């Protein structure tokens, strides 16, 4: 069994909880309150900036030239996606780039992105790669699963299609291949550390959708 298959087996309970979350259920049946989606989309745009920084750090520290190129490209792509959100979803929703930029990170978003940046900057490379992996992988799996169900809401259907696409799938498969290559060179304790990061950021992925559902705010 490949290392990434082992990782998915350990992630499966978290992924099951993600699929059962009312945010995702609301995307597929069209019942998700538009205010919750707007909150999520704005926070996601803010997240993507910090994710791009984490990817850039991963690129700078990558041990192979192909991975330097790959993660540099992904960092740039994350920022292009953020701009596309401004030009697409946000324009339709009546939000300006200035309004989005002025929005503070919600508590969960700040915690998640701070974790990613800390690991990408200070942990061994294999751990940084592991922490970044669930954002790729879970969104691809969610996109494929939700696309089979569809959505009566055109806006939600477009969001789902983005992550179900073959183009995004090719990106994810490349990161999974890099993960397996890295893991094959490691000792059991190092692979265990990778698994801990994967489980942590998988939980943050659940928390991110829950944050959107609740429109999470700072209590003080």
N, C-alpha and C positions, 0 to 999 in steps of 0.2 A: 504494500500500500504506500502511495506517495505521501510525503509529509503534508501537503496541502489537503489531501483526503482525510488524514488524521485530524487536521485542524478543523475541517468542516464538520466532522463527527462531533468534535467538542463544542462547536458553535451551534449545532442543530437546535438545542433547546432555546437558545436566545433567538435564533432565526424564527422558530415557531412562534415565539411570543411577539416578535415584530409583525409577522403576518396577521396575527390575531388582534393587533392594536386597532382601536377604532379610527385612528387617522387613516390607516391604509384601507380599512374596510370602507370608510367614507369616500376615498378616492374612487374605488371601483363601483360603488352603487350611486355615486353622485351626491351623497348626503353630507359630505364634509362641509362645514360652514366656510364660506368664502373668507371670512375674517381669520380663521385658523390657517387656511392655505396661504394667505397674504403674509401673515406673521412668519410662517415657516419659510416662505420664499425669500423674504428679506433677511432672515437669520441665515439662510443657506448661502445667500450672496456674500454675507459678511464672513461666514465660515470658509468659503472658497478662497478668500484672500489669504487667510492664515494657513489653509491646507496647501496653497501654492508655495508659501514660504517653507513649509515643512518638506515639500517635494524638492524644492531648490536645495535645501540642506542635504537631503538624501542624495541628490545628484552630485553635489560637491564631494560627498564622502564615498561614493560608489566605487567598488574595487575594479570594475570592468568598464571599458570605454562605452560599450553598447548601453550599459545601464546609466552612465552619465548622460548620454544622449536621450534615452527613454524618459528618465525622470525630469530632465530639463524641459523636454517637450510637454510632458504632462503638467508641469508647473505653469508653462505658458498657456496650455489648453484650459486649465482651471480658471485662469484670469479671463480668457476669451469667453468661457461659459458664463462667467459673472457679468461680462459686458452684454452678452446676448440676452441675459435675463433682463437687464435694464432696457434693452431695445425691444424686447418681446413682451414677456409677462408683465413687467412693471409699467410699461407704456400703456398696455391694455387696462391695467388696474389703476391708472392715474397717479402713479408714484414717480417722482423725479429722482435722478441719481443723487442729488443733494439730500433728499429726504432719507434715502436708504443709507447713505454714508453717515448721516447724523444719528442713526439709530444705534443705541448701545447694544453690545453683545448681551444676550440673555445669560443668566447664571450657568445653565447647562452648556451653552455654546462657549462661554469663556473657559469653563473647566475642561471641556473636550479639546479645544484648540490649544490651550496652555499645555495640556498633557502631550499632544502631538509634537509641539515645538520643543518641549523639554526633552522628549525621547529622541527626536531627530537631531537635536544639537549635542546632547550629552551622553547618550547610551551607545553601546556598540552598534555597528551598522546593521547587523542582522536583527537587532531589536527594533531599530527605527523602521526597517522594512516591514516587520510584523505589525507594528502599531498603525501603519498606513494602510495595510491590506484590507481590513473590513470595509472601509469607505468605498473602495472599488467593488469588492466582491459582493457585499450585501446589496448594494444598489442594483447591480446587474441581476442578481437572483430575484430581487423584488420586482424589477422591471419586467423580467420574463414571466413571472408568476401573475402579476397584475394584468399584463397584456392579454393573457389567455382569458381572463375574466372580462376585460374591457371596462369602459366607463361611459355612461350617457352624457357626461359633462365634457365638452370638447377641450376645455382648458386642462382638465385632469388627464384626459386621454393623451394630449400632447406631452405632458410631463412624463407619463408612463412610457410612451414610445421612445423618449430620449434615452432611457436606461435599458430598454429592451433591444435596442438596435444592435446589429451585427458590428457596426463600427465601435461601439462601446465595448462589446464583447471581446473584440480583438485586443483592445487595450488591457482588459482584465486578464485575459489568458496570458499575455506577455508578462504581467506582474506575477501571476501564479507560477509561471515557468521560472522566473528569477528567484522566487521564494524557494522553490524546490531545489534549485541549483545551490543557493546559499546554504540551505539546511543540510544538504548532503555532505558538506564540508565540516559540519559542527559536531561537537560532543553532545551527549544526551542532555546535560544540564543547560547548555546553550539553547537547544531546541525547546526545552521546557520554558525558558525565559521568553522565547518567541511566542509560545502558546499563551503565556500569561498576558502578554501585551495584546494579542489577538482577542482574547476573551474580554479584556478591559475595554478596548475600543468598540467591540461588538455591543457591549452593554451601553456604551455611549451612543451608539446608533439608535438603539431602542429609546434611550432617553431623549434624543434629539426629536424624534417624532412625537413623543409624549409632551415635550416642551411646546411643540407647535400646536398640539391638540388643546393644551391648557392655556396657550398664549402666556407662557411663563414670564413673570416679572420679578424684579428684585423686591424683597419684602420691606426694605427700608430705603 
